[in-house]
Amino acid sequence: MSRALVVFEDARWRQLRPFTDLLPVPALAFGASSLWERWRRMAGLPLLAIEARAPLMASWREAPRPDAPRLEARDEVLVVNAAVLPESLIDQASATRVPSLLVAGGRVVGARLHVETLAPGLGRGAEFERFLAGLALETFEVEARVLNWPWRFVGWNAEAITRDLEGRGGELAGERHPLAAILNPEGVSIEPKARIDAFAVLDARDGPIRIGAGAWVRPHTLVSGPCVVGAGSQLLGGAIGRSTIGPGCRLAGEVEECVWQGWANKRHHGFVGHSVVGEWVNLGALTTTSDLKNNYRPVRVWVDGREEDSGEIKVGSLLGAHARTGIGTLLPTGAAIGTGSNLFGGGRFTPKHLPAFAWWDGERTVEHRFDRFLETTRTAWRRRDRELTASEEAAMRGLFDATRAERAADGVVE
């Protein structure tokens, strides 16, 4: 029986760009928590290690500390790919022998190892997957659901929230105004120091809702489940549903079927649907996403330099961390906006694809100067009482340098 858990990021992290530009895969929000937290909770095991790209592990401010007990050489460890949904793999993994390698469609999704076999691979970060492949273990083919493209976060998220919050409703610890309406209270949980104002509505008839600690739901806000509102986030009016909202967000208007990684700002009206929004994104007033083509055909989306057929008829926007839009920005169906981009050509559709650190003014696209980007980032963070660390700045600068060729290929001038 396994006694600890190791979560790793494999080489296909690039298929989840732009969200993996500045975050390792285990850190990504999904369902009612993050990918690594879902694995730990569902596996019921303490964490031994997370193996991912070293620069991003260093800059990941909320990176968990391992809490596994002291292990002996023959103790068993469950090793899992962070992009795999645990509910699709746990039972199959427990049925295999130790040691073993678990593969789904040619992709390593997990392993069961003794500590003595695993120990030489710990600390290898981006090379951990190669270490596993080099062990020449007995291989078991399994079926697994893998978050292999960004639109999977949208399509599978509501189901994941429902599973994550099953049996965890009915705890109404926060402050609730008598004129706030809660429909199906058994499906709602309000954590301590959260605040639900008069004329707010929490509707859990179609799925559970969790309002995180210190979150604030203002008057005339409709929250429809399944929905998770992260710690300290504020919902400032409008209709918000079937979404994961990370910590520290400020949202208003219409939000449907989205995953917000955290610390994003959308304080005004405008529709954002079937979208994934990176950390520290700021959407100007009336920024609106299209998430459905007029011909109802599957949406094609740019991912890591190429266009892919999503197979989905509803895909909104993929907005990388620190992207910013001006007032009246219109985002076309399946838009992919790179990390650190600035868009302010309001009243017209933006390009469907912009690389990292692009500066689009409605007429042309140039490179966003890194010093200006850094200055804006520091200002935005200080407004939330947060200072940029040296490792976070290094990760941003490394990404800027690493994406120069992408900008050049897209015709973005310096």
N, C-alpha and C positions, 0 to 999 in steps of 0.2 A: 504493500500500500504506500502511495506517495506521501512524503512528509513535507514537501516544499514545492514552490512554483518558480519557474523561470519563464519570463515573457521576452520574446525577441522580435526584432524588426528584420524582415528579410530584404533582399536586393530589389524587390518590386515596389519599394516605397515611392519610386518615381511615378507610378501609375496613380498615386493619390495626390500629386501636385495640383494646385499650389499649397495645399494644407500641410504638406510635409516639408516645405521649404525651411520652416523655422521650428517645427515641432516633430519629434519622433512619432512614429505610428502609435505606440502605446499611449501617448498623451492625448490622442484625439478624442473629442467628446462624441458619444453615441449612446442612444438610449437614455438611461437615467444617470449615467456617470461617464467615465472614460473607458477606453478599451482595456487597459490593464486592470482597472478596478472591477470591471465586469468579470474578467477571468478569475481574479482573486475571490470574489464573492461566490461565483458559481462553482468553482473548484473547491472552495472551503479550505484553502491552503495558505500558509504564510508565504510571504515573498522572499525568495532567496536573491534574485537579481533581475534587472532589466538590461538586456543587451541591445544597443542601438548605436547610431552614429555618435562618436564621442563629442564633437562640438555641440551638438544639440542636447545631449545629456547634460553637458556642463551649463548650458544656458536655460534649461528647463527648470524654472523657478519652483514649480510644485512637484518636482521629481520625488517619488516616495523613497523612504529609507527602508532597506531590507529589514524584515523582522522575523526571519526564520530562526528557529533554535539551532544550537550547535548540532551538526549532523555527523554521523559516522560514515565510514567508507562505503558500506553496503546499504546505506539508506537510499530509498528511491526518491527521484525528483521528476515531476511532470514539467516538460518543456513545451511551450506553446507559441505559435505564431500569433502576434498581436492582432493581425488582420482577420483572424478566423473567429466566427461567432462561437462562443463556448458551448451554447446549447446544442450545436450541431456536432460536437466532437467529444464531449466529456465521456459519454457512455462507451463510445467506440474505443477511446484511449484506454479506459479501464479494462477492456476485454483483451488487450494485447499483452504480450510477455515483456519482461525486462531482461536485457535492453531491447529496444525496438525503435524504428523510425517510422513516422506516420506521414504518408504522402497522399495528396489529392490532386488529380489531374497534372501530375508532374511537379507539383509544388510541395515543398516540405512544410507541413502544417503542425508538426509536433514530434515529440519523442518521449520515451520513458527510459531513464538512465539511472545507474547507480552513481553516487557522489564521486567515487574514485574515477569513473569514466568521464564525468562532466567537468570535474575541477579544472583540468588544463584549458578548457574553453572559456571559463569565466573571465570577464574583463576584456574580451576580444572585440566587443562592440560590433561594428559593421562586418567583421570577419566571422562572427559566431555561426552564421548559417553555413559557411564553408567548412568550419570545424565539424559541424554535425554531419555534413555530407561525407567528410573524410573518415568517419569512424567505421565505415563499412558495416553498418548494422543491418540486421534482418529488417526488411521493409514490409510494411503493411499498407495496402491501398484502402483508403477510407473515403467516405463522402463528407464533405465539409462545405459550409457556406462561408465564402470569403469576401470581405469588403475589398474587392479588387479594382474598383473604379469609384470615383467620387460620388456618382449618382446613386450608388448602392446605399450611401448614408441617408439619402432622402427616402428611397423606396422601402427600406427595411426598418427605418427608425421608429415609426409609430408602434409597430409590432414589438420592437425591443423595449420601448418604454412600458408597454402593457405587461410584458414578462417581468421586467425589473421591479415594477411596483406592485405586483400581484400580492395581495394579502397584507399590504403595508399602509392601507388607508385608514381613515377614521381618527387620526391623531391631529387635533386642531389646537396646537399649542400656542400659535401666534395670536396677535391682536386682530380681532374681527369685529367690524362695526355691525350693529344690529340690522342695518339696512343693506348689508351685503347679502347676496343670494348664493347659497351653495346647493347645487342640485346633485343628488346622490352623495351625501356626506361620507358614506362608507368608502367611496373611491377617492377621497381627498385627504391629503396630509399637508398641514401647515406647520412648519418648523418654528422653533422659538425665535422671537424677535422679528418675525415676519409681520407684515401689516396689510390687512385687506380693508379698503375704504368703503364708504357708503356707495351704493349703486354699482359696485363691482359684482360680476357674476362668475362663479367657478362652476362650470358645467361638466360633471364627470359621468354623465349618462352613457357616453360612447367610449369612455376610457378614463384611466386614473389620472390624477393631477397631483403633483408635489410642488409646493411653494417653499423654496429653500430659506435657510436662516437669514434674517435681515432683509429679505426681499420685500418689495412694496408694490401692491397692486392698486393703482389709483382709481378714482371714480370713473364710471362709464367704460370700463375695460371688461370685455368678455374673454374668458380663458376657457377653451374647449379641449377636453382630453381626447387622447392621451397627450399629456404635456408636462414638461419639467421646467421649472424656473429656478435658475441657479442662485446661490447665495449672493445677497446684495444687489441683485438685479431689480430694475424698476420697470413696470409696465404702465405706460402713461396715457392709456386710452386707446380704444380700437378693438379689433377682433384678432385674437392670437390663439392658434390652436395646432394640435398635432405636431408639436415641435419640441426640440431640445434647445433650451436657452442656457448657455453657460453662465459663469459668475460675472457680476459687475456690468451687465448690459443695461442699456437705456433704450427701450423700444416703445414705439407708438404706431398707430395705423393698422394695416392689415398684414398679418404674417400667417402663412399657412404651409405646413409640411416642410419645415426648415430645420437645419442644425446650425446653431450659432456657437462657435467655439468659446467665446467669452470676451468681455470688455469692449463689445461693439456698441455703436451709438446710432440709433435711428429714432430720433426724438419727434419726428413729424409724420404727417400722412404720406401715403404711398404704399404700394403693394409689393411685398417680397414673398414669392411662393416657390416651393420645390427647389430651394436653394441651400447651399452650404456657405456659411459666412465665417471667414477667419477671424482670429483675434485682432482687436483694436481697429477694426474697420469702422469708418465713419460715413454714413449715408446722408447726404444733404436732403433738405425738404423736398418731398414729392418724387424722390428717386423711386423708380418703378421697374420691376422685372417682368418680362414676358416669360411664361412657362409652358405655352402651348402654341404650336404652329397652326396657322389657319387651315391647313390641309390635314391636320391630325396625324401626320406621319411621324415616325420616330425621330428624335432629336439627335443631331450629330454635335459632338463636343470636342474642343481642343484639349488634349491632355499631354503635357510634356513634349510639345513640339509636333504633335500629329493629331489629326482629326479622327475620332472614333465614333462609331454608331452605338449610341447608348441602348438602343432597343426599347426605349421608354418614350411615351408620347408626352410626358410632362417632365421637363427639366428646366429649371430657372437659371440662376447664375451661380457660378463658382467664383467666390471673391476671396483672393488671397489676403493674408494678414496685412494690416496697415494700409489696405486700399482705401481711397477716399473719393467720394463723388460730390459734385456740386449740385446746386438746386436744379430740380427738373431733369435730372439725368435719366435716360431711358436705356435699359439694358435688354438686348435681344435674347430670344429663346436660346438657351444653352451657352450663354456668354461665359467665357473663362478669362478672368481678370487677374493678372499676375500680382504677386506680393509687392507691396510698396508703390503701387501705381496711383496716379492722381488724375481723375477725370472731371473736367468741369465745362464741357461743351453742352450745357443744358438745352433741353427742348428738342434734341435729335437723338437718334439711336447711336450708341457708341459702337466701335468695332466689336465684332463677336469675340475676337481674341486680342489680348494685349499681353506682352511679356512682362516679367518682373521689372519694376522700377521704370515704367513707362509714364510719360506725361502727355496726356491728350487734351487738346483745347477745343475740340470740335472741328478743327481744320487739319491739323498735323499732329504727328506723334514724335516726341523727342525724348531723350533720356532724362529721367528725374535725377537731378544732382544729388549725390549721396549726402553731402554736407547739409543741404536743405532738408532732405528727408529726415536726417538724424535730428536736426533742430526741431522739426515739427513733432517727431516722436517724443522727444524729451518733454516738450510743452504739453502734449496730450497726456502723457503719463503723470506728470506732476499735478494735473487737474484731478487725478485719482489718487494722489498721495503715493506715487510710486516713482522710484528712480531707476534709470537704466544702469545695469551692472556691466562690468567689463566683458564678461562672457557673453551677455546678450548683444552688446555692440559688436563683438567679434563675429558672432554668428550672422548678424545682419550684413556686416562688411564682407564677410566671406561669400554670402549669397550674391551680393552686388557684383563682386568680381567674377564669380562663377557663371553668372548669367549674361555677361557682356556679349558672348558669341550669339546667344539667343536673340538679344536685341538687334544685333547687327544683321542677323539672318532675316529678321522681320522688318528691316529697313528703318529702324529707329536710330536717329542720328544723335550724336553727343551734343 
